[in-house]
Amino acid sequence: MEANLYGSDGKIFWRPWRVLRLVQLAVFGSWLPRWAHSRWLLELALQEMNCLGRDRIDRSMEIALELQGGAENVRRPPGEDPRVKVMDHDWVFRQCVLYELGGLASFLRRLPQDRIALADQVREWAATPLGGYRLVERRPDLTTWDDLATGERISIANIGSAVLVETGEHVIGRLVPIEDGRMFESTPLRVPHPVAAAVAGDPASWLTALRDARTEGEPAATGGCRFGFLSDVPLEVVAITLYDLSDGFDDHSRGADGLQAAARRAFAAPPGDDEVDVWACIGAEILRPSVFLSLVDGSTAVDGALFARLATTLAEPAATLCRQIAAKERDAA
């Protein structure tokens, strides 16, 4: 990437979220849980056009465009091919090409065993069906869901998968196995209750449920999605939320000083259940390499006690990074 950073138009060629994932892998390395490698393999599978196959891609594109109401309804800059936005940001396309049409399983069969060994049960991910869930509670470190199929109450690490979901709202998604429980393999889709209930009753009918909701005037927003890696919080949501929390700190609060100001404010006045998940946004910002590095290299004044408190408040892997920051500050004192 560094050797071929710019395209023929003089602009950075690589998608920013792809660059961010690579830098996070390089900077955080051994601190990352094994599920991060599983999620990384999902992204690699989506880039392997030869492995996915033209027929699989075309069919997934056809279904995704249908559920967005046609190519003319895909939000994009003037003149941009709608297919690009669908491949990058459409929830249905991603689910179809990776799971329903077997793209992930095909990709994994071609990978060397040592690559798969780094991941966390990713072969099981490829066979996991969709489900329907209701958000019960959102805590700084956990989100709790009701499984509409079984009635089971499930708590998972809060990496921002419910950042824009309010208590009582419903989603569909794939809860996949990991070493210490379960997680959503990628951001779940917020849907009306009838869709979640239909998918819970018959996971294979999820496309029919989404089509029916569209016909009945309650379509789910399947386009324009942001798919995270270590955090599921969209970058623009992080920026806006931290800007508000830190009273408009410089550069829209995108930086170590703004992060610390936002965290102090969040501890002083915890957000309500009907607000954006502030703690998930704080965790996502800590996972931004430029912020983390400025906190550990001495270029920013660090409140060690604040990060020690964050380490016992947030979910992994953000909690581990907070422990590293607090320990470095403690050792330097």
Salt bridges, closest charged atoms under 4 A:
GLU43 OE1 - ARG21 NH1 3.71
GLU43 OE2 - ARG94 NH2 2.76
ASP58 OD1 - ARG54 NH1 3.44
ASP58 OD1 - ARG83 NH2 3.61
GLU62 OE2 - ARG59 NH1 2.94
GLU66 OE2 - ARG211 NE 2.67
GLU80 OE2 - LYS85 NZ 3.63
ASP88 OD2 - ARG15 NE 2.66
GLU100 OE2 - ARG174 NH2 2.78
ASP141 OD1 - ARG139 NH2 3.30
ASP146 OD2 - ARG134 NH2 2.83
ASP146 OD1 - ARG153 NE 2.86
GLU152 OE2 - ARG182 NH2 2.82
GLU169 OE1 - ARG190 NH1 3.36
GLU179 OE2 - ARG34 NH1 2.86
ASP232 OD1 - ARG39 NH1 2.81
GLU236 OE2 - ARG226 NE 3.56
ASP247 OD1 - ARG265 NH1 2.85
ASP277 OD2 - ARG138 NE 3.87
GLU285 OE1 - ARG254 NH2 3.02
GLU285 OE2 - ARG288 NH2 3.01
ASP303 OD2 - ARG264 NE 3.50
GLU316 OE2 - ARG323 NH2 2.68
